[in-house]
Amino acid sequence: MKQETALFGAIVLFLISFPAGVLLSPKPVAYKAPVQVEAKKPTPKPPSTMLGKAPRIGKPDAPVKMLVVSDFQCPVCRRAAVEMSNIHENLDGNVVIFFIQNPLKMHPRAMPAAQASTAAHQQGKFWEYHDLIFADQRSLSDEDLRKHATTLGLDMEQYDRDRNDPDMLAHIQKQAEIVTTLGARGTPAFFINGKKHVGWGSRIGTEGYIKKEQAQVEALLEKGLSPEEAYRARVLENSENSELFLTHFSRM
């Protein structure tokens, strides 16, 4: 009994020696504010490879985008080619014209001419080279193509290197593949804000359609759409395959 009394007294003394509640409280834990993880902003899509590399006449932010799908050995393409700068000037810069290569297999010198013109484009002389080729479509031999490059004062070492670049060849083939899938199996063909036109009628008819398309874009801009949204809306309305078209020919 004495031992039990002594033990009970020791326990009571032990409890009294500490502030009330100390043994019942867990060890304090420092409060940590939740870590705020900043949401990653979506990476903006880069400009379309096709339009970014394509020769053009006009400002890339023009309300109407016209893709000229052409073959340097195509006689009808020549008739259309001489009107492109006139169309741009007559429409006060409201259209930007892109040149898209589609050398048809039925024309054996179309691909060499496409490669040569793309090499000239690397030196900022595409449209001058374009005009020389279309001025005499019968002269498309390798010697003739080199002569055009010499006439324009191109760096011939770079010209030869670029003309034979396999990546450049692949890019031309890719352009042809895409526009063919979009329905431009022949040349010339045109896409005006995504709307396909096959063959060449007249400059006046083409300008008339561009003006109508411009009015459609301006109406969307007045409703508050951005230029990118307006272009996309028109392509969705005009194109037979808008997803493919926008993938490769979106606004720059």
Long-range contacts (C-beta under 8 A, 24 or more apart in sequence): 45-250, 47-250, 47-252, 48-247, 48-248, 48-249, 48-250, 48-251, 48-252, 49-248, 50-100, 50-174, 50-175, 50-178, 50-248, 50-249, 51-98, 51-248, 51-249, 51-250, 51-252, 52-252, 53-171, 54-98, 54-99, 54-100, 54-175, 55-98, 55-99, 55-121, 55-126, 55-127, 55-130, 56-96, 56-97, 56-98, 56-99, 57-84, 57-85, 57-88, 57-96, 57-97, 57-127, 58-88, 58-93, 58-95, 58-96, 58-97, 59-93, 59-96, 60-96, 60-251, 60-252, 61-96, 61-227, 61-251, 61-252, 62-93, 62-94, 62-95, 62-96, 63-94, 63-95, 63-213, 63-214, 63-217, 63-218, 63-221, 63-227, 63-230, 63-231, 64-91, 64-94, 64-95, 64-96, 64-192, 64-193, 64-210, 64-213, 64-214, 64-217, 65-95, 65-96, 65-98, 65-191, 65-192, 65-193, 65-231, 65-249, 65-251, 66-95, 66-96, 66-97, 66-98, 66-190, 66-191, 66-192, 66-210, 67-98, 67-100, 67-179, 67-190, 67-191, 67-192, 67-249, 68-97, 68-98, 68-99, 68-100, 68-188, 68-190, 69-100, 69-102, 69-179, 69-184, 69-187, 69-188, 69-189, 69-190, 69-191, 70-99, 70-100, 70-101, 70-102, 70-187, 70-188, 71-101, 71-102, 71-103, 71-104, 71-107, 71-110, 71-114, 71-187, 71-188, 72-103, 72-107, 72-109, 72-110, 72-113, 72-114, 72-117, 72-133, 72-134, 72-137, 72-140, 73-103, 73-104, 73-107, 73-108, 73-109, 73-110, 73-113, 73-137, 73-140, 74-104, 74-107, 74-110, 74-187, 74-188, 75-137, 76-187, 76-188, 76-199, 76-200, 77-134, 77-187, 77-188, 77-200, 78-134, 78-137, 79-200, 80-188, 80-200, 81-130, 81-131, 81-134, 82-134, 83-203, 83-206, 86-203, 87-203, 87-206, 87-207, 87-210, 90-207, 91-207, 91-210, 91-211, 91-214, 94-210, 94-214, 95-210, 95-214, 99-126, 99-130, 100-175, 100-179, 101-172, 101-175, 101-176, 102-175, 102-176, 102-179, 102-180, 102-184, 102-187, 102-189, 103-172, 103-176, 104-186, 104-187, 109-140, 109-141, 111-172, 112-140, 112-142, 112-145, 113-140, 113-145, 114-172, 115-163, 115-164, 115-168, 115-169, 115-172, 116-145, 116-148, 116-149, 116-159, 116-163, 118-162, 118-163, 118-168, 118-171, 118-172, 119-149, 119-154, 119-158, 119-159, 119-160, 119-162, 119-163, 119-168, 120-148, 120-149, 120-152, 120-154, 120-159, 122-158, 122-162, 123-154, 123-155, 123-158, 123-159, 125-152, 125-154, 128-152, 178-244, 178-248, 181-241, 181-244, 182-239, 182-240, 182-241, 182-244, 182-245, 183-240, 183-241, 191-239, 191-245, 191-249, 192-238, 193-217, 193-231, 193-234, 193-235, 193-238, 194-234, 194-235, 194-236, 194-237, 194-238, 194-239, 194-242, 194-245, 194-249, 195-238, 195-239, 196-239, 196-240, 227-251
